[in-house]
Amino acid sequence: MKSGRAHECELRLRRHDGVYRWHRAHAVPELNEKKSVKRWVIVCIDIDEAKKLQEESAAMRQTLLRAKEELERTVAERTKQLQQVVEQLESFAYSIAHDMRAPLRSMHQYAMMVTQDFPGQIPADAQLYLQKIASAAEKLDTLVREVLVYTRVSQGEMVLSPTDLDRVLSEVLVVLPEVNSSQVELKIHRPLHTVKGNETALIQVFSNLLSNAVKFMPPERKPKIEIWTEAKGEDSVRIYIKDNGIGVPSQDREKIFQMFERLEPSAKYEGSGIGLSIVRRAIERMSGKIGVETSDNPGTTFWIELKKGDAR
């Protein structure tokens, strides 16, 4: 008051009924002609309700902070427990698969040995049954192997980096002689774009798609496969794999990516029904998309969309 400056403060005042309530006081000096304080104008505003809300809000913030910290601790503990369970399941799956595949291979080998070692001594019906045993064991072994591949693709570490698709395709063609042969018309529009992906996963993807392109082909038709890439927007690349095979009905475009789904009878076209599930899961783990296009012409066009190799 001696300095003559305006002042503001919060204080508790007793009301006429004896209840103390919070107020905000504003004190402003009124000056005379000589610039001296003639009197003070003071306004008191009842802020008791706002003060209570402020205190409740502060208490709520503290409660939420404690709840957040407790939730983070719980999530961390549960995540650790879940990771341990996943690791145990993976170990169990590999162990079971190894134990299953060994007797399956024995079944196949013994059935073939009986057929080969006792020529002319086995009735025709028995030979047919042995061939069916060997074929069933081989199919089940393939199924177990592909389930393991799906598990690795779903759970394994997926490090993404700029990947040269030309190099990936070259590696795939080395291990797929049925695709890289004179019986197949293969056309690759090089150079292909570089994408941000995982090389091992992309090899698995191309291996499945190219194998299917040759496998699901009418016997009287020469396989034709065409591969090219296109930029999509500023940071994406779309990869196309086109074939002239049996095609996919438009109503089944999503169905083919589901595990164990088969559109064609196994007696006509071999397959486990897992390959395209592996492909989709691998693409999803690389933050990409996959789809299929069909037209009036024979065949199918699969497309895969991934980030460009230099995309941030």
MOBELGI-V624509 format. One record per pair of residues at least 24 apart in sequence whose C-alpha atoms are under 8 Angstrom apart, sorted by the first residue. I is the first residue (numbers start at 1). GAP is how many residues later the second one is. Records with the same first field share a line. If there is no record, write none. Layout:
I->GAP  GAP
This chain:
4->25  33
5->24
21->25  26  27
22->24  25  26  29
23->24  25
90->61
93->55
94->54
97->47  48  51
101->40  43
104->33  34  36  37
105->32  33  36
107->26  27  30
108->25  26  27  29  30
109->25
139->133
142->130
143->129  131
146->126  128  129
147->127
149->129
150->124  127  128  131
153->48  125  128  129
154->127  128  131
158->40  127  128
159->38  39
160->36  37  38  126
161->34  35  36  37  148
162->32  33  34  35  146  147  148
163->31  32  33  34  35  36  146
164->28  29  30  31
165->27  28  29  30
166->24  25  26
168->31  34  35
169->34  37
171->32
172->31  34  35
176->31  35
178->33  36
179->31  32  35
183->39  40
184->30  38  39  40  41
185->37  38  39  40
186->38  39  40
187->37  38  39  40
188->38  39  40
189->37  38  39  40
190->38
192->36  37
193->36  37  38  44  115  116
194->114  115  116
195->42  111  112  113  114  115
196->90  110  111  112  113  114  115
197->89  109  110  112
198->88
201->81
202->80
204->75
205->73  74  77  78
208->67  68  71
209->32  67  70
210->31
213->30  31  32
214->31
215->54  55
216->29  30  53
217->27  28  29
218->27  28
235->72  73  76
236->69  70  71  72  75
237->68  69  70  71
238->65  66  67  68
239->64  65  66
240->61  62  63  64
241->60  61  62
242->57  58  59  60
243->56  57  58
244->53  54  55  56
245->53  54  55
246->52  53  54
247->47  51  52  53
248->46  51  52
249->45
250->44
253->38  39  40
